[in-house]
Amino acid sequence: MRETPDITRKNQSLDSVSWNILGQVYTPKQMTDDSFSWHATFPEETFVPPHVHPHQDEYIYVLEGRIDLILDGKTTSASAGDLVRMPRGIPHAFFNNSGKPAQALFWAAPAGKLVDLYRRIHNMSSPAEVVKVAREYDVVFLPPISSAADTPAPAHV
């Protein structure tokens, strides 16, 4: 898929699509083989558990609110105007612990199989099923945790 000159307007998505991914709303803004971007709305207390993209770099530009993160084993947070860089192969997770909705622009390069994954898990209610299916689309989930705590979880031996 090649890029086309156009504008995806505020409050619009490609093909009038949005996906419900475990309570978060993902709205595709741009799709090519080289990259994929989507607007994400994170209601309070929603999260994406620790996972790895072996073949993609992923980025988050925070538009509104705060997103707490675990990035390569370290806890941190990003607020409006911050850019989070998550290179391929680096474990990461994000959480909305702020008490208010957060919004961000995400993108991944190359696009890989993310679009197909989001289509498949749209409205899927079981996190366990999402974790199981994601592996088929080159997203590997790690053992779950409940939030971006102030201290890293102890290593398991």
Residue pairs with C-beta under 8 A, 6 or more apart in sequence:
1 31
1 32
1 33
1 111
2 32
2 33
3 30
3 32
3 34
8 14
8 29
8 30
13 27
13 28
13 29
13 39
14 28
14 29
14 30
14 31
15 28
17 27
17 28
18 25
18 26
18 27
18 28
19 25
19 26
19 27
19 28
19 118
19 119
19 121
19 122
19 123
20 122
20 123
21 118
21 121
21 122
21 130
22 46
22 48
22 121
22 124
22 125
22 127
22 130
23 43
23 46
24 40
24 41
24 42
24 43
24 46
24 48
25 40
25 41
26 38
26 39
26 40
26 106
26 118
27 38
27 39
27 40
27 41
28 36
28 37
28 38
28 115
28 118
29 37
29 38
29 39
29 105
30 36
30 37
30 107
31 37
31 111
31 115
32 111
33 110
33 111
34 109
34 110
34 111
35 107
35 108
35 109
35 110
35 111
36 107
36 108
36 109
36 111
36 112
36 114
36 115
37 105
37 106
37 107
37 108
38 105
38 106
38 107
38 118
39 63
39 103
39 104
39 105
39 106
40 103
40 104
40 105
40 106
41 101
41 102
41 103
42 65
42 67
42 94
42 96
42 101
42 102
42 103
42 104
43 96
43 101
44 96
44 98
44 99
44 100
44 101
45 96
45 97
46 95
46 96
47 93
47 94
47 95
47 96
47 147
48 93
48 94
48 95
49 93
49 127
49 131
49 141
49 142
49 144
49 145
50 70
50 91
50 92
50 93
50 141
50 142
50 143
50 144
50 145
51 91
51 92
51 93
51 134
51 139
51 140
51 141
51 142
52 89
52 90
52 91
52 92
52 139
52 140
52 142
53 86
53 88
53 89
53 108
53 112
53 138
53 139
53 140
54 88
54 89
54 138
54 140
55 88
55 110
55 112
55 138
56 88
56 108
56 109
56 110
56 111
56 112
56 114
56 138
57 85
57 86
57 87
57 88
57 108
57 109
58 86
58 88
58 92
58 106
58 107
58 108
59 83
59 84
59 85
59 86
59 106
59 107
59 108
60 67
60 78
60 83
60 84
60 86
60 94
60 104
60 105
60 106
61 82
61 83
61 84
61 104
61 105
61 106
62 78
62 79
62 80
62 81
62 82
62 83
62 84
62 102
62 103
62 104
63 80
63 103
63 104
63 105
64 80
64 101
64 102
64 103
64 104
65 79
65 80
65 96
65 98
65 100
65 101
65 102
65 103
66 77
66 78
66 79
66 80
66 96
66 97
66 98
66 102
67 77
67 78
67 79
67 84
67 94
67 95
67 96
67 98
67 102
67 104
68 75
68 76
68 77
68 94
68 95
68 96
68 97
68 98
68 147
68 148
69 75
69 76
69 77
69 78
69 84
69 92
69 93
69 94
69 95
69 148
70 91
70 92
70 93
70 94
70 145
70 148
70 152
71 84
71 86
71 90
71 92
72 90
72 91
72 92
73 91
73 152
74 152
75 148
75 149
75 150
75 151
75 152
77 148
78 84
86 92
91 142
93 145
93 148
94 148
95 147
95 148
96 102
97 147
97 148
108 114
112 137
112 138
113 136
113 137
113 138
114 137
114 139
116 137
117 133
117 134
117 137
117 139
120 133
120 137
121 129
121 130
121 133
121 134
124 130
124 133
127 144
131 141
134 140
134 141
135 141
143 156
145 153
